[in-house]
């Protein structure tokens, strides 16, 4: 992709990308180059002066599209490496499913079953690959691939790519063992909610909002919107295409295709906290009636009770600083505490551990279900195929502040804090 080309130019210290590429035999348009630069800046691979950041330097050495590369690095840093590598290799190469003629519905049923209730096409990839690994151990690989419409050659290529990614991460110092199964790099691999947050970190700004849910009497897909397009739908092959109830009003995606509609091909539903902690620039704006508005890059809008927004803002700033230091010094120990300390952390390691514990706890305990009956009657859609329209999102679970030193940590409690 052009993003990769621009990143390589910066890594080779060839100056500004646009004049360099203008000398090519078939140069890309200035608009396309500018769009690639903006995309890399949103990824924080380039700074405002178009110079390579420490993150960008690491991404330039990974043989994948920069967004996927960032996903891989965050998977290593947050200790959920194996599932993230499966997703990254599948998106970077191709998905392992085969679609025989006239058997699309059978494949769809298999994919739905492999989701295990998660509203995520990426979870399907993880579970399909994990099942294949188990079939190898059991000696029934051929039957597993046949029954699940999977390509053995593609699965083997994904496994090889995962090994290559792990070797590169090991060489850079991010993991201790050159294997996708490094124990320290997989402490949180069973926490799918954290994996979803890592997907946000990598796929952002590929974010869409659910704007309308279909009527229960109709088979239409939910309607979505993005920062650029007002009407988008799930691709028919997505496991989310026919859902009537969704657990969140937000999702991230890797690929968008143009058919009769603008379609999101692969998607994972994500929560507001995932976007607040791992999305773009966070800004807090006070509103009326004891409510604050948290803005991510000025278009993702999430409401929170008064005085809670600044706590989220502070925690996000602390997280960004810790991850920045980790990227600069990959061998730095980054481990979430197993439980919350009753006293103030006394060492830097304890502070970082408590910070990560708080964030993972928030992400893990966040519950946010969206269904047509949850929406106010006044939001009803004029389109008979849809029950309701969405407004702005609300923070589903509100933390209460705890303090250590001059920094603020958030500790999750099950019930919201009423506006003061």
N, C-alpha and C positions, 0 to 999 in steps of 0.2 A: 504494500500500500504506500501511498505518498507520505503518510505519517512516518513509516519506517525509513523512507528515503531521506526525509528532512532530518530525522534523528541521527542517521548515519553521517550526514553532512556536518551536523554540529559536533558529533563525536570526533570527526576527522579534522576539526578546526578549519573548515573551509569558508568561514565567514557567514554572511547572511544567505539564507536559503534561496530567496527569490532571484537575486542576480546570478547566483551560481547555476541554478536550474535553467535560467533563461539562455544559457550558452549551450544547452543540450540540443541535439539534432531535432528532436520532437519535444520541445519544452511543454510542460503543463501550463495551464492558464494561470495568470497571477492570482485570480480568485481562488483556484483550487489550492495553490501553495499557501495563500493566506489562511484558508480554512484549515489546512493541516497544521499550521503554526498555532492557530487559536485552539485547536483540539489538543495539541501537546501542552499548551499553557494551562488548559482546564485540567489536564492530567497531572499538572505540576512537574512535567518533564522538562519544560522550558520556563524561564522566568520572564518578567515583563520586558526585558531587553533582548529576548530571544536567545539567551545564553543557556547552556546545558546545566541543569540542576544535578545534585548528587543522585536523585532518583532517575533522571534522564540518562546519566552515565551508566547506571546498572541496566536500564531497559535497552540501551543500545547494544549490549552484549548478549541479549536474549534473542533467539531466532524466531520470534513471534511478533505479531502486531503489538504495539506498545500498550494498548489497553489490556490485552491478555497477559502481557509481561507484568504489569502492575498487579494484576490479580494474583499471579504466581508469587510475587514478592510478599504481598500481604498475607497470603495463605501460609507462607513460611514464618513470617513474623508473628502471626496470631495463632500458630500451632494447629492449623487445620489443613495441612499440606496435601495429603493424599486425595481427598475428594476434589480439592481445587485443581490439582494437577490433571485429574481425569477430565474435568470440565474444560480446562485450558487446552489440553491436547485435542479434545473433540472439536472445540470451536476453531482451533488453529489448523486442524487437518480436515476431518469431516465426521459426521455422526455415524455410528456403526449400524444403524437400522437400514434394512432393505425393504423396498416397497413393491412386491410382485404385482403384476397386473391383476386387477379385479379383487385384490385382497387388502385394500387400504383400510377397510373397517376393522379387519382382524388385527392389523398392525396397531391401529389406534387403540383397540381394547388392550393389547399387550402393553403399550406405552402408558395407558391410564393405570393399569395394574402395577406397573413398575414405579409409579410415582409414590406409592404408599401413602396417599392422602395429601402429599405436598403439592401446592399450586406452582409447580416449577418444571419446565421442560429440562432444565439443567439437572434437577434431582433424578429425573428419568435416566439421564446419561450415567450418573454416578451409580445408581442401583443396577443398571444393566451391566456395567463393567464389573461391579463387585460380584454379581451373580456369575459372570463368566469366569472370574478368578476362582470362585468356589467350585465351579464345574470342572476346571482344570485339576483341582485337588482331588475331586471325587471321580475323575476319569470319565465324565459324561459330557465333554465339551461339545461334541458334534450334535447331540440331542438338544442341549441347551440352546445352541445357536439356531438350530432348525426351528425349535418351538417358539423362539422369541424373535425370529426374523432378523438375526444379527449376522454381520459379516465377520468371519474369523480373521481374515486378513486385515481388516480395519481395526479390530480389537487388538491384534498383535502390534500394529503400527502405533496405536495409542499407548500401549504398554511401553514400547521402545522410546517414544517421545517423553513419557513420564520419567523414564530413567535418565534421559539426556538432560531434562530440566533439572532433576535432582542433582546431577553431577555439576551443572553450572552453578546452582545455588550453593553447593558445597565448596566449590572453588572460590566463590565470592565471600564465603564465610557465614552465610545465612543459616546453614544447617550443619550439624556435626558429622553426619553420616551421608554418604552419597547415594541415598536411597529414598524413594517415595515413602518408605515405611519407617523412616527415622522416628524413634519413639518420642523424642523431645519435640519433634516438629508435628506430632499428631495427637498431642494431649487433648485438643478440642475438636478432633475430627468427627466425633459423634454428635456435635452440637450444630444441627443444621441451621439454626437461627444465626449463629455466628458466621457460618459459611455464606449465608445470604448477604450478610453485611460485607463480607469480602468481595462478593459479586458486585455490590454497589461501588466499592472502592475501585474495582477494575473497569466496570462497564460504564460508569458515569462519564458523560452526561446523557447516556442512552436511557432516559427515564420517560415513562409514560404515566399518565393519570387516568384512572377509571372515571369516566364522566356519566355513563348511564349503564344500568343493569337491565337485562332483558326481562320481559314479562315471563312469568312461569308458564304461560300458555304458548309461548313462542320459542322458536329454536334459533333465534338470532344470537350472534356473539355479543358480548359486552362492547360498548363503545368506549374508545380511548381517545386521549389527545396528548400531544407532545408540545415542546416549546416551539416547534416549527409547523406542526400540522394540527388542525382543529378536529379532524375526524380520522381516526385510525381504528383498525380492528385486529384481533388475533388472527393469524393465519389458520386455516382450517385444520392443519396438522398439529397445532398446539393443543396440549391437554387442557388449556384454559378456555378454549374457544366456545364451548357449550355450557360453561358453568353459570349457574344462577346466583350463587352466593360466593362472595370472595372475602378473604380474611384481611384485606387491605385495599386501600384505594390507589396504591402506587405499585409500580413494577419496573424492573430493569430488563433490558434486552440486548442482544448482540447484533442481530441482523433484521433489517427492515426491507421488505420486497414490495414491488408495485405490480399488482394484478388488476382486477376490476376495482379494487380498493387499495389503499395503502395498508399493508399488513405487517404486523410484528411476527416474525417467524418463530423465535424462541424467547421465552419470557420466564421470569421468576417474580412472584409477588413479594414485595419487601415492605418493611414497616417504617413509620416515620422516624424512629430512632436511628435506623440504618442510614437514612438519608441525612439526618442531622449530624451524625458522627463521621460518616464516610463519603458524603456528597461534596458539593462545591463550597464556595465561600458562604459562611454563615453570618447572617446579620439579624439583629434583634430590633424590633420596632414596637413601641408601646401603642396600645390601642385603647379603646374606651371600654367601660364596664368591667374593669378588673381583669382584662385579658391582654396578653402580649401576642405578637405575631413574630414567628421565626421564619426568616426567608433564606432559602438556599439558592444562590445565584439569582435572586430577585424574581424567580417565577414559581418555585416550589414553596407554597405557603402553608404553614402549620401553626395553629393556635395553641396557646398554653395558658394556664392560670397565671395571674400577675406574680411577678418576682421569681418565677421558676425559669423563665427564659434565660436570665443571666447565669443561672447555675449550669444550664446546658451549654451555654456559650463558653463558660469557664472550663468546663470539663473537656469540651472539644479542643480548646486551645492547648490544654495540657496533653491531650492525646496526640495532637499534631506535633508537638515539640518532642515527645518521646519517640514517635515514629521517625521524625527527622533525624534524631540522634542515632537511632538504630540503622537507618539507611547510610549515614555517614560512617558508622562503625558497626558493620554487620555482626561482629563477634560479641557485641554487647548482649548481656543476658536479659532476656525479656520473658518474664514468667508471671502469669496472674497468680495472685494469692489464692489459696484454697478456701479461705473464709475471711470475713471482715474482722479486723483487729478491734479490740475493745479500747485500746489506747492509741495515741498518735504514733504513726510510724517513726522510727528513729533513724533509719538509714535510707539512702537513696533507693536501694533495691526494694525495701519494704514499701516506699512511697509508690514506686512504679507498679509493684505487685498489687497494691490496693487500688490504684487507678484502673488497671486492667480488669481487676475483679469487679469493680463497680460497673464498668462499661459492659462487660460480658453478662453481668447479672441483669442489667437493664434490657439488653437485647434479648436475653433468654426468657425473661418474664413478661415481655410486652405482649399483650393480647389485644387484638383489634379486629372485630368481625364486621363485615359490611354486607348487608342483605337489603333487598327492597323494602321490607317492613321496618327496617331501622331508620329509614329516611322520612322526613316530615312530609305530610300530605301536600303541603304547598309546593313541594319540589317535584310534583308529578310531571311527567313528560307529555308533551302534546302528541308525540309519536306513539300510537297504540301498541307498537311492538315493544315498548320499553316502559317500565314501571316508574322510574324516577330519575332525576338528575342529581349529580353530586355537587355540593358546594365545596368550600375549603375544608381541609382536614383538621381534626383535633388531635392533640396528643393523647393517646389512649391511656397511658399510665404515667403518673406524675411522681417524680422522686422528691425526697425531702433532703435538706442539706445536712451534711456532717462536715466537720472541719478538722484539718490537721495543719499545724503551722499557719502560714498565711495563704494556704491554698484551700479550695473547696472541693470536696468529693461529693458524689451523689450516692445515696443509699436507697435502694428501691423498697417501696412498701406497696402492698396490694391495692390500697384505696387512694383515690385522688385527694390532693390537698385543695380544699375549697378556696376560691379567690378571696383575698383579704382586702 
